[in-house]
Amino acid sequence: MLKLLIGTTNEGKLAEITALLGGLPCKVMGLVDYPQPLPPIAETGSTCAENALLKAEHYYQLTGLLTLADDSGLMVDALGGAPGIYSARYAGAEASDAERNASLLDEMKKVPEAERTARFICSIALVGPQLKRVFEGRCEGMIARAPRGQYGFGYDPIFIDAELGRTFAEMTREEKAVRSHRGKALTAVRDFLQEWLAERLKDMPGSQ
């Protein structure tokens, strides 16, 4: 069976991606499942798409496996689009999710409700033999006054979905998959992979 390497060490992200790609004719594995540790690559891109592609190409070159990597950013209008591509490192490289959320909320404490608009953007790169594609998903919302909910990870507890009025952390994984930036991008990835994998498997020995 073909292997699909997910280029992340984030357990929450890996669980989301694995669940959304379940049922495809390939074995999904994370970096922690690879036989030996793989060195990370510096995310030097100026956009989520560039960073996602950097990571996917890096791990594909190291392993030769079909590789998926994503990069996501929370863009807050009142902060001029920050934290953006620095979302994971916004409160420092070693900061926890709770510390990042607290730092952003502190910056937003004087921002009125009408100006707390924000959006999540997710770029997912897929790199393999004669393959290099980037898919994007986005969702609109608002920044909460305080964390809400027990699910998810990252900024989920403070991002309120524009239509449902609930934070991503107040949604089950299944609900979030329909609404979120990553869920939308992964739906496009899944549709593409179903056809791409079918063509690859058709040409493999013993497939007739």
Helices and strands as residue ranges (DSSP letters): E 3-6, H 11-20, E 27-30, G 31-33, H 48-63, E 66-76, G 77-79, E 83-84, G 87-89, H 97-107, G 113-115, E 117-128, E 131-143, G 156-158, E 159-161, G 168-170, H 173-179, H 181-202
